[in-house]
């Protein structure tokens, strides 16, 4: 039988122990300037997308932190 509480506890654990740390680790080389990301459309010039990707990672971290906080507050855990 499906145990909703156990599922939510495991999801919270995954968020806090895997997802957020992985996203933070991806930020380190980007924010330090050690690594840059970019894209090239068709035959156009290479465009640096590093800041866009940093912003996207930070937004994902904030969202996961919000979800984790909501789960911790939830009476269903």
GILIN-V338043 format. One record per residue. N is the residue number from 1. SS is DSSP state (h for helix, s for strand, l for the rest). PSI is psi in whole degrees, 0 to 359 (* if undefined). D_CENTER is the distance of its C-alpha to the mean C-alpha in whole Angstrom. Layout:
BEGIN
((N | SS | PSI | D_CENTER) (N | SS | PSI | D_CENTER))
END
This chain:
BEGIN
((1 | l | 144 | 31) (2 | l | 125 | 27) (3 | l | 102 | 26) (4 | h | 317 | 24) (5 | h | 313 | 23) (6 | h | 319 | 23) (7 | h | 313 | 20) (8 | h | 323 | 18) (9 | h | 317 | 19) (10 | h | 322 | 17) (11 | h | 316 | 14) (12 | h | 315 | 14) (13 | h | 316 | 14) (14 | h | 316 | 12) (15 | h | 311 | 9) (16 | h | 327 | 11) (17 | h | 341 | 12) (18 | h | 298 | 10) (19 | h | 306 | 6) (20 | h | 312 | 5) (21 | h | 323 | 8) (22 | h | 317 | 7) (23 | h | 318 | 4) (24 | h | 321 | 7) (25 | h | 325 | 10) (26 | h | 332 | 9) (27 | h | 326 | 10) (28 | h | 304 | 13) (29 | h | 335 | 15) (30 | h | 313 | 14) (31 | h | 332 | 15) (32 | l | 347 | 18) (33 | l | 2 | 19) (34 | l | 331 | 19) (35 | l | 144 | 18) (36 | l | 147 | 18) (37 | l | 153 | 17) (38 | s | 180 | 19) (39 | s | 158 | 21) (40 | l | 121 | 24) (41 | l | 125 | 26) (42 | l | 242 | 29) (43 | l | 15 | 31) (44 | l | 180 | 30) (45 | l | 158 | 29) (46 | l | 132 | 25) (47 | s | 125 | 23) (48 | s | 124 | 21) (49 | l | 15 | 17) (50 | h | 309 | 15) (51 | h | 321 | 15) (52 | h | 319 | 14) (53 | h | 324 | 11) (54 | h | 312 | 10) (55 | h | 319 | 11) (56 | h | 317 | 8) (57 | h | 316 | 5) (58 | h | 320 | 7) (59 | h | 319 | 7) (60 | h | 319 | 4) (61 | h | 313 | 4) (62 | h | 317 | 8) (63 | h | 315 | 8) (64 | h | 322 | 7) (65 | h | 322 | 9) (66 | h | 316 | 12) (67 | h | 316 | 12) (68 | h | 317 | 12) (69 | h | 317 | 15) (70 | h | 318 | 16) (71 | h | 320 | 17) (72 | h | 325 | 18) (73 | h | 339 | 21) (74 | l | 136 | 22) (75 | l | 347 | 25) (76 | l | 353 | 24) (77 | l | * | 23))
END
